[in-house]
Amino acid sequence: MIDLLVSLLNLALLASAVRLTVPILLTAMGAVYSERGGVVNIGLEGIMIVGTFFGAATTHLVAQAFLSADPAAVPVIAPLVGMLAAAAAGMLFSLVHAVVAVTFRVDQIISGVALNLLAVGLARFLNILFFGVATQSPGIQGFAPLAIPGLRKIPALAPLATGISPVIPAALVLVILGQWVLVRTVFGLRLRAVGEHPAAADTLGISVTRMRYAGVLISGALAGLAGGYLSIEQGRGYLEGMTQGRGFIALAAMIFGNWWPLGALGASALFGYFDALSLRVVHTGVPYQFITVLPHVASILVLAGFVRRAMPPAADGIPYSKEEV
């Protein structure tokens, strides 16, 4: 029993869990912004897919441009531009969902499903167009890893203190910033008002359409950033199917986190741990297919026990029209 507990709390496993938490966390943060404004965005999986391609493709192209001129700048400039391109592509792709769901008031679930299907075909088409193959891009170089100076010299803590992607602390900053924005800023209060009672917000002069667009676009940028992290920092290149349903897991993390950034952080860490655990126990006698489904089973179990106590925004998923009020 003690050996089992030690293996489950292994520092290398926890370090892997931290790395695998980041894409779920960033996407869950995006879902918080969208649903706090009253728009359900299950197209986050598709937005992540778009982010994985554009992140990897941009990093590759920028690296090729800098390779002969300034090779030392490649580990800094190329992945940074790639991450920004992934966020921009995610935001642009989410604009489709915003137009369809907010302006034309199409069913938000149908719009999100269409977005997911479109993303798979779009990423494959663009990869063939740019690189001549359907399912993967050329290998790329990610950020130079960071290390915590004091802790990296302690052998027991080395797995947690070395090889840290700069995106990890940036994601934590985004969580704290997101919590502050939603609680303390005018923008956050207006976004939450639109998600709770859009008609009342409208009577106070708050543009429901503008705020909902903002929430969806922010969700797209964060999900695209998560996709860029997957391809640049974890996969070192685009690979078809590399998101593995993390966009849907992020939605579960958002619900489990009760539609708050700090709550999404805790839930994402839980799912990230199960994701890391599924990779660690893959060499046991248990069938591989069962092991890889662990994060999704954890999502279902968590939601089954929690969803009845969750309190979504009152107008979440409900289209708003001033004429119908």
C-alpha positions as CSV (number, residue, x, y, z in Angstrom):
1,M,0.0,0.0,0.0
2,I,2.8,2.4,0.9
3,D,4.6,1.5,-2.3
4,L,1.4,2.3,-4.3
5,L,1.1,5.7,-2.6
6,V,4.8,6.5,-3.2
7,S,4.4,5.7,-6.9
8,L,1.2,7.8,-7.2
9,L,3.0,10.8,-5.6
10,N,6.3,10.3,-7.5
11,L,7.8,13.7,-8.3
12,A,8.5,12.8,-11.9
13,L,4.8,11.9,-12.2
14,L,3.8,15.2,-10.6
15,A,6.1,17.1,-12.9
16,S,4.5,15.4,-15.9
17,A,1.1,16.2,-14.5
18,V,2.0,19.9,-14.3
19,R,3.0,19.9,-18.0
20,L,-0.1,18.1,-19.0
21,T,-2.4,20.4,-17.0
22,V,-1.4,23.5,-19.0
23,P,-3.4,22.9,-22.2
24,I,-6.5,21.8,-20.2
25,L,-6.2,24.8,-17.9
26,L,-5.8,27.4,-20.7
27,T,-8.8,26.0,-22.6
28,A,-10.9,25.8,-19.4
29,M,-10.0,29.4,-18.7
30,G,-11.3,30.3,-22.2
31,A,-14.5,28.4,-21.5
32,V,-15.0,30.4,-18.3
33,Y,-14.9,33.7,-20.2
34,S,-17.2,32.4,-22.9
35,E,-19.8,30.9,-20.6
36,R,-19.7,33.8,-18.1
37,G,-20.9,35.9,-21.0
38,G,-23.7,33.4,-21.8
39,V,-22.2,31.5,-24.8
40,V,-21.6,27.8,-24.6
41,N,-18.5,27.0,-26.7
42,I,-18.0,23.3,-27.2
43,G,-16.0,24.2,-30.3
44,L,-13.0,24.7,-28.1
45,E,-11.6,21.3,-29.2
46,G,-11.7,22.5,-32.8
47,I,-10.1,25.8,-31.8
48,M,-7.3,23.9,-30.1
49,I,-6.7,21.8,-33.3
50,V,-6.4,25.0,-35.3
51,G,-4.0,26.3,-32.7
52,T,-1.8,23.2,-32.9
53,F,-1.4,23.6,-36.6
54,F,-0.8,27.3,-36.8
55,G,1.5,27.2,-33.7
56,A,3.7,24.5,-35.3
57,A,3.6,25.9,-38.8
58,T,4.5,29.4,-37.8
59,T,7.3,28.2,-35.5
60,H,8.8,26.2,-38.3
61,L,8.6,29.0,-40.9
62,V,10.0,31.6,-38.5
63,A,12.8,29.2,-37.5
64,Q,13.7,28.7,-41.1
65,A,13.9,32.5,-41.6
66,F,16.1,33.0,-38.6
67,L,18.3,29.9,-39.0
68,S,20.8,31.4,-41.3
69,A,20.6,35.0,-40.1
70,D,20.7,34.5,-36.3
71,P,20.6,30.8,-35.1
72,A,20.8,31.9,-31.4
73,A,17.4,33.7,-31.7
74,V,15.5,30.6,-32.9
75,P,14.7,29.1,-29.4
76,V,13.4,32.5,-28.3
77,I,11.8,34.2,-31.3
78,A,10.3,31.2,-33.3
79,P,8.3,29.6,-30.5
80,L,7.1,33.0,-29.2
81,V,5.8,34.0,-32.6
82,G,4.3,30.5,-32.9
83,M,2.4,30.8,-29.7
84,L,1.1,34.3,-30.7
85,A,0.1,32.9,-34.1
86,A,-1.8,30.0,-32.4
87,A,-3.6,32.5,-30.2
88,A,-4.5,34.7,-33.1
89,A,-5.7,31.8,-35.2
90,G,-7.8,30.5,-32.3
91,M,-9.4,34.0,-31.9
92,L,-10.1,34.3,-35.6
93,F,-11.6,30.8,-35.7
94,S,-13.8,31.5,-32.7
95,L,-15.1,34.5,-34.5
96,V,-17.1,32.1,-36.7
97,H,-18.8,30.8,-33.6
98,A,-19.5,34.3,-32.3
99,V,-21.1,35.4,-35.6
100,V,-23.2,32.3,-35.9
101,A,-24.2,31.9,-32.2
102,V,-24.5,35.6,-31.1
103,T,-25.4,37.5,-34.2
104,F,-27.6,34.9,-36.0
105,R,-28.6,33.1,-32.7
106,V,-28.1,29.7,-34.1
107,D,-28.1,26.8,-31.6
108,Q,-24.8,27.1,-29.8
109,I,-24.2,23.4,-29.5
110,I,-24.7,22.8,-33.2
111,S,-22.4,25.7,-34.0
112,G,-19.7,24.3,-31.7
113,V,-20.0,20.8,-33.2
114,A,-19.7,22.3,-36.7
115,L,-16.6,24.2,-35.6
116,N,-15.0,20.9,-34.4
117,L,-15.7,19.2,-37.6
118,L,-14.4,22.1,-39.7
119,A,-11.2,22.3,-37.7
120,V,-10.2,18.7,-38.4
121,G,-10.6,19.2,-42.2
122,L,-9.0,22.6,-42.2
123,A,-5.9,21.5,-40.3
124,R,-5.4,18.5,-42.6
125,F,-5.9,20.6,-45.8
126,L,-3.5,23.3,-44.6
127,N,-0.9,20.8,-43.6
128,I,-1.0,19.2,-47.1
129,L,-0.9,22.7,-48.6
130,F,2.2,23.8,-46.6
131,F,4.1,20.6,-46.0
132,G,2.8,18.1,-48.5
133,V,1.6,15.5,-46.0
134,A,-1.7,15.1,-44.3
135,T,-1.1,14.3,-40.7
136,Q,2.1,15.9,-39.4
137,S,4.4,18.9,-39.8
138,P,8.2,19.0,-39.7
139,G,9.8,18.9,-36.3
140,I,10.3,22.2,-34.5
141,Q,12.2,23.6,-31.6
142,G,10.4,24.9,-28.5
143,F,11.3,27.3,-25.8
144,A,14.5,26.9,-23.9
145,P,13.4,25.3,-20.6
146,L,13.7,27.2,-17.3
147,A,14.9,26.0,-13.9
148,I,14.4,27.1,-10.3
149,P,17.9,28.0,-9.2
150,G,17.7,27.0,-5.5
151,L,15.6,23.8,-6.0
152,R,17.3,22.3,-9.0
153,K,20.4,21.4,-6.9
154,I,18.3,19.2,-4.6
155,P,18.1,15.7,-6.3
156,A,14.7,14.9,-4.8
157,L,13.1,18.0,-6.2
158,A,15.0,18.2,-9.5
159,P,12.0,16.8,-11.6
160,L,9.8,19.6,-10.5
161,A,12.5,22.4,-10.6
162,T,14.1,21.7,-14.0
163,G,12.9,21.6,-17.6
164,I,10.1,24.0,-16.9
165,S,8.4,25.5,-20.0
166,P,7.9,29.3,-19.7
167,V,4.3,28.8,-20.7
168,I,3.7,27.1,-17.3
169,P,4.3,30.2,-15.1
170,A,2.6,32.3,-17.8
171,A,-0.6,30.1,-17.5
172,L,-0.6,30.6,-13.7
173,V,-0.4,34.3,-14.1
174,L,-3.3,34.2,-16.5
175,V,-5.4,32.3,-13.9
176,I,-4.7,34.9,-11.3
177,L,-5.3,37.7,-13.8
178,G,-8.5,36.1,-15.0
179,Q,-9.9,35.8,-11.4
180,W,-9.1,39.4,-10.8
181,V,-10.7,40.6,-14.1
182,L,-13.9,38.7,-13.5
183,V,-14.3,39.9,-9.8
184,R,-12.7,43.3,-9.7
185,T,-12.9,45.0,-13.1
186,V,-15.7,46.7,-15.0
187,F,-15.3,44.4,-17.9
188,G,-15.6,41.3,-15.7
189,L,-18.7,42.6,-13.9
190,R,-20.3,43.5,-17.2
191,L,-19.5,40.1,-18.7
192,R,-21.0,38.3,-15.7
193,A,-24.1,40.5,-15.9
194,V,-24.6,39.6,-19.5
195,G,-24.3,35.9,-18.7
196,E,-26.7,36.2,-15.7
197,H,-29.4,38.6,-17.0
198,P,-28.8,40.0,-20.4
199,A,-32.1,42.0,-20.5
200,A,-31.2,43.8,-17.3
201,A,-27.7,44.5,-18.6
202,D,-29.1,45.9,-21.8
203,T,-31.4,48.3,-20.0
204,L,-28.2,49.6,-18.2
205,G,-26.6,50.4,-21.5
206,I,-24.3,47.4,-21.7
207,S,-24.0,46.0,-25.2
208,V,-24.9,42.3,-24.8
209,T,-23.6,41.5,-28.3
210,R,-20.3,43.2,-27.8
211,M,-19.7,41.5,-24.4
212,R,-20.6,38.1,-25.7
213,Y,-18.3,38.6,-28.7
214,A,-15.5,39.6,-26.3
215,G,-16.0,36.4,-24.2
216,V,-16.0,34.1,-27.2
217,L,-12.9,35.8,-28.7
218,I,-11.0,35.5,-25.5
219,S,-12.0,31.9,-25.2
220,G,-10.7,31.3,-28.7
221,A,-7.4,33.1,-28.0
222,L,-6.8,30.9,-24.9
223,A,-7.8,27.7,-26.6
224,G,-5.5,28.5,-29.5
225,L,-2.7,29.2,-27.0
226,A,-3.4,25.8,-25.5
227,G,-3.1,24.2,-28.9
228,G,0.1,26.1,-29.6
229,Y,1.5,24.8,-26.3
230,L,0.7,21.2,-27.3
231,S,2.4,21.4,-30.7
232,I,5.4,23.6,-29.8
233,E,6.2,22.6,-26.2
234,Q,5.0,19.0,-26.0
235,G,4.8,17.5,-29.5
236,R,7.6,19.5,-31.1
237,G,5.4,19.7,-34.2
238,Y,1.9,19.3,-35.4
239,L,0.4,15.8,-35.3
240,E,-3.2,15.0,-36.3
241,G,-5.3,14.1,-33.3
242,M,-2.8,15.4,-30.8
243,T,-5.5,17.3,-28.8
244,Q,-7.1,13.9,-27.8
245,G,-10.3,15.4,-26.6
246,R,-8.7,17.9,-24.2
247,G,-11.1,20.6,-25.3
248,F,-14.0,18.5,-23.9
249,I,-12.0,17.7,-20.7
250,A,-11.5,21.4,-20.3
251,L,-15.2,22.0,-20.4
252,A,-15.6,19.4,-17.6
253,A,-12.8,21.2,-15.7
254,M,-14.7,24.5,-16.1
255,I,-17.9,23.0,-14.7
256,F,-16.1,21.3,-11.9
257,G,-14.4,24.7,-11.1
258,N,-17.8,26.3,-10.9
259,W,-17.2,28.7,-13.8
260,W,-14.3,30.4,-12.0
261,P,-10.6,30.6,-13.1
262,L,-9.2,29.4,-9.7
263,G,-11.7,26.6,-9.7
264,A,-10.7,25.6,-13.2
265,L,-7.1,25.5,-12.1
266,G,-7.8,22.9,-9.4
267,A,-10.0,20.8,-11.7
268,S,-7.5,21.0,-14.6
269,A,-4.7,19.8,-12.2
270,L,-6.8,16.8,-11.3
271,F,-7.4,15.9,-14.9
272,G,-3.8,16.6,-15.8
273,Y,-2.7,14.2,-13.1
274,F,-4.9,11.4,-14.5
275,D,-3.5,12.2,-18.0
276,A,0.0,11.8,-16.6
277,L,-0.9,8.7,-14.8
278,S,-2.3,7.1,-18.0
279,L,1.1,7.6,-19.6
280,R,3.0,6.2,-16.6
281,V,1.1,2.9,-16.3
282,V,1.0,2.2,-20.0
283,H,3.6,-0.5,-19.6
284,T,1.5,-2.6,-17.2
285,G,-0.5,-5.6,-18.3
286,V,-3.6,-3.5,-18.5
287,P,-4.8,-3.0,-22.2
288,Y,-3.4,0.3,-23.6
289,Q,-6.9,1.4,-24.8
290,F,-8.2,1.2,-21.2
291,I,-5.3,3.2,-19.8
292,T,-5.6,6.1,-22.4
293,V,-9.3,6.5,-21.6
294,L,-8.5,7.2,-17.8
295,P,-8.7,11.1,-18.1
296,H,-12.1,10.8,-19.9
297,V,-13.4,8.4,-17.3
298,A,-12.3,10.8,-14.6
299,S,-14.1,13.6,-16.3
300,I,-17.4,11.6,-16.4
301,L,-17.1,10.5,-12.8
302,V,-16.3,14.0,-11.6
303,L,-19.2,15.5,-13.5
304,A,-21.6,12.8,-12.4
305,G,-20.9,13.6,-8.8
306,F,-20.7,17.3,-9.1
307,V,-22.9,18.6,-11.9
308,R,-26.1,18.7,-9.9
309,R,-24.4,21.1,-7.4
310,A,-22.9,23.3,-10.1
311,M,-24.4,26.7,-10.7
312,P,-23.9,27.9,-14.3
313,P,-24.7,31.5,-15.3
314,A,-28.5,31.9,-15.6
315,A,-28.5,32.9,-19.3
316,D,-25.7,30.5,-20.3
317,G,-26.5,29.0,-23.8
318,I,-29.6,31.2,-24.2
319,P,-29.6,33.5,-27.3
320,Y,-30.5,37.1,-26.6
321,S,-32.5,39.4,-28.9
322,K,-33.7,42.9,-27.8
323,E,-36.8,42.5,-30.0
324,E,-37.9,39.4,-28.1
325,V,-37.6,40.8,-24.6
